[in-house]
């Protein structure tokens, strides 16, 4: 249980540090290096996101990575414990362990391996995300980037040029960049 709660404490600490760092650091994007973001993220998942100015994303990544590590460690300890139970059974009875005991051990091994793979994926995505965020740190997301849809009735001139005369509606889409 303590291995499952440890990542939550880790995420809470990273969240507090992230909020503190976000309040102290001025809103400037000068000096944000993609390589620096990746290296930071590889050293400690979430640090690259803090470096690029995304503290909430950093806390989420740290929590996901910490949870993956914690659950992997939990299943590894359960696997080792079951392995010891099997070895003790074999020494005591001088025979192979029952299939049910071996299946329980294999269950823990499979879950451990699954969570190690999930954790490695989170680790890689965190580094990739930090790299992309560092490249997009000065990307303009102002409200000027919008699409406008305007519906208007068709002009009488265009309506007169068409053979079947009747009500028409013209749709005009204009995207401004």
ZATOR-402451 format. One record per residue (C-alpha): residue in one letter; x negated, y, z. Coordinates in steps of 0.2 Angstrom, whole numbers, padded with zeros to 4 digits, always signed. Each point is the difference from the previous one (the first is absolute). Last residue first. Layout:
<atoms>
aXYZ;...
</atoms>
This chain:
<atoms>
x+0023+0169-0201;x+0018+0004-0006;x+0011-0014-0005;x+0016+0005-0010;x+0014-0011-0002;x+0015+0006-0011;x+0017-0008-0001;x+0013+0007-0012;x+0018-0004+0003;x+0012-0001-0014;x+0019+0004-0002;x+0007-0003-0017;x-0004+0002-0018;x-0004-0015-0010;x-0009+0007-0015;x-0014+0008+0009;x-0006+0018-0005;x+0014+0008+0010;x-0006-0008+0017;x-0018+0006-0003;x+0006+0018-0002;x+0012-0001+0014;x-0015-0004+0012;x+0001-0017+0010;x+0005+0002+0018;x-0014+0001+0012;x-0009-0013+0012;x-0017+0005+0007;x-0012-0013+0007;x-0015+0008+0008;x-0016-0010+0003;x-0012+0005+0014;x-0018+0004+0003;x+0001+0018+0006;x+0004-0007+0018;x-0018-0001+0003;x-0008-0017+0000;x-0017+0005-0007;x-0014-0013+0002;x-0014+0006+0010;x-0002-0016+0011;x+0004-0011-0015;x-0017-0007-0002;x-0002-0003+0019;x+0017-0008+0001;x-0005-0012-0014;x-0015-0006+0010;x+0009+0000+0016;x+0013-0011-0008;x-0012-0012-0007;x-0009-0002+0017;x+0017-0003+0009;x+0005-0012-0014;x-0015-0010+0002;x+0002-0002+0019;x+0018-0003-0001;x-0004-0014-0013;x-0013-0007+0012;x+0012+0000+0014;x+0013-0009-0010;x-0013-0013-0004;x-0005-0002+0018;x+0018-0002+0004;x+0002-0014-0011;x-0016-0009+0006;x+0006+0001+0018;x+0017-0006-0005;x-0007-0015-0009;x-0012-0004+0014;x+0014+0001+0013;x+0011-0012-0011;x-0015-0012-0002;x-0001-0002+0019;x+0018-0003+0001;x-0001-0013-0014;x-0014-0009+0009;x+0010-0001+0016;x+0015-0007-0010;x-0011-0013-0009;x-0005-0008+0016;x-0019+0001+0005;x-0011-0014-0006;x-0005-0013+0013;x-0012-0001+0015;x+0015+0005+0011;x-0009+0012+0012;x-0013+0006-0013;x+0012+0002-0014;x+0013+0009+0011;x-0014+0012+0006;x-0005+0004-0018;x+0018+0003-0005;x+0003+0012+0015;x-0016+0009-0004;x+0005+0002-0018;x+0017+0007+0007;x-0009+0013+0010;x-0011+0005-0015;x+0015+0002-0011;x+0009+0010+0013;x-0015+0011+0002;x-0001+0002-0019;x+0019+0004+0000;x-0002+0014+0012;x-0016+0007-0008;x+0010+0001-0017;x+0014+0008+0009;x-0011+0013+0007;x-0010+0003-0016;x+0016+0003-0010;x+0008+0011+0014;x-0016+0010+0000;x+0001+0002-0019;x+0018+0005+0000;x-0002+0012+0015;x-0015+0008-0008;x+0009+0002-0017;x+0015+0008+0008;x-0010+0011+0011;x-0010+0006-0015;x+0015+0003-0010;x+0007+0011+0014;x-0017+0010+0000;x-0001+0004-0018;x-0014+0013-0002;x-0012-0008-0012;x-0012-0004+0015;x+0014-0007+0010;x+0005-0012-0014;x-0018-0005-0001;x+0000-0004+0018;x+0015-0011-0002;x-0010-0016-0001;x-0016+0002+0009;x-0017-0003-0009;x+0009-0003-0017;x+0011+0015+0002;x-0015+0011+0004;x-0010-0006-0015;x+0015+0002-0011;x+0003+0018+0006;x-0018+0004-0002;x-0001-0007-0017;x+0016+0010-0005;x-0008+0016+0007;x+0010+0014+0009;x-0011+0015+0001;x+0012+0014-0002;x+0018-0006+0003;x+0004+0013+0013;x+0015+0001+0012;x-0011+0003+0016;x-0004-0015+0011;x+0005+0001+0018;x+0019-0004-0001;x-0003-0014-0012;x-0014-0007+0010;x+0011+0000+0016;x+0014-0008-0010;x-0011-0013-0007;x-0008-0004+0017;x+0017-0002+0008;x+0005-0012-0015;x-0017-0009+0001;x+0003-0003+0019;x+0018-0006-0004;x-0006-0012-0014;x-0013-0008+0012;x+0013-0002+0013;x+0011-0009-0012;x-0014-0010-0007;x-0004-0006+0018;x+0018-0005+0003;x-0001-0016-0011;x-0016-0006+0007;x+0007+0003+0018;x+0014-0012-0004;
</atoms>
